[in-house]
Amino acid sequence: MSVYTSCKRHASIVNTNVYKVQLYRSISGRHKTTSEQKRPSIHEYCNLQPQKLQSTTAFRHITKMTQKIITVFGATGNQGGSTAAAILNSPELSSKYKIRAITRDTSKPAAQKLASKGAELAKADLNDIASLKSAIAGSYGVFAVTNYWETMSKDIEFQQGKNIVDACKEEGVKHLVWSNLPNPTKMTNGEYSKIEHFESKAEVGDYAEKVKGDMIVSYVMPAFFMSNLTEWIQPDKETGVVTLTQPWNPTQTWIPMLDIQRDTGLYTAGLFEAGPKANGVFVHAVSEWMHPKDLTDQLAQLTGREVKFVERPGSVEAAANLGNKIAEELEQNMLLIRDYSYYGKGEEKKQAESDEFLLKGAKKTTWKAFCEGVKWQWA
């Protein structure tokens, strides 16, 4: 939205002339007595330098009066932090939306940094619907994400997500963006049924779609985190060669990768901007699709070190024999990438459909660009 359009909309809803006159005088440099004051035209009001217009106290006051509140859960984490940043760092979006950042500790530096950028800080307990309603009250939109790994309980994560959906409904939220994931059990006809941190989120998504009524609900589905690979690509203890080892085909497996901190917000903010067009939409948040060998080759070229991809065997049976619930779940997750491209077979060919909901003008982070920002200990 242009400054002129935004300003015109703001001006139309202000009932008194005092702020209009104050704004007109501050940006025009004209100083009239009370008897000489007149209502400025919309062209006088807006048809000036945008930077000068936006710097005025009156403009900021009017903007504050008309901002829509977007409540962001996990605002100091990866996904929530990216969502908050996408809005707070954009002059256009920050004039339209007010961020209410939900965090457990409002005193920590990450929370205070958000506050310094204009975010309102609040607390909420995902297990207490009354607490959630209080945190959400008055919000136009909500971005919600839950953390399976905090409790490692599918049931608890589902209940927390359900609580958020119910609180949004009861508080009259217009647009909910839910951090969702595919349901592997359904996708694979039961072959991969141990990936609980996917299934609990998918079940919340199913619930939200069922009960949403007039509420717009959009689903952002984060891809495999690029940051995971910074821990997995390491020198081999025996050979010293920098290696990535997974049960993937080097040149055939498609890995959907996401710079979780930079690019998540490009999708979530884009969904809020799309409004009703994003109702019921499932967006694959992917920075770049790559084959395993291509990503190690790019890293080798960047660092000047030999970096190899090594394919290892992997199967459902072998995963079950690991003797550890988490290990089995994570191994099935890797097999899901190998056999179903994470989102489903052939989904890499449909990425353009999801990218229609990217924030306008946004550029996603490539694997190469991500790697350039990493301090590889072995490089």
PyMOL commands that set and color helices and strands:
alter all, ss='L'
color gray80, all
select helices_A, chain A and resi 3-13+18-28+34-36+42-46+50-54+57-66+78-88+91-96+109-116+129-136+148-151+154-170+184-187+196-211+226-232+260-278+292-303+316-320+325-340+347-355+367-372
alter helices_A, ss='H'
color red, helices_A
select strands_A, chain A and resi 68-72+97-102+120-122+141-144+175-179+216-222+224-225+234-235+242-246+255-258+282-285+288-290+307-311
alter strands_A, ss='S'
color yellow, strands_A
deselect
rebuild
show_as cartoon
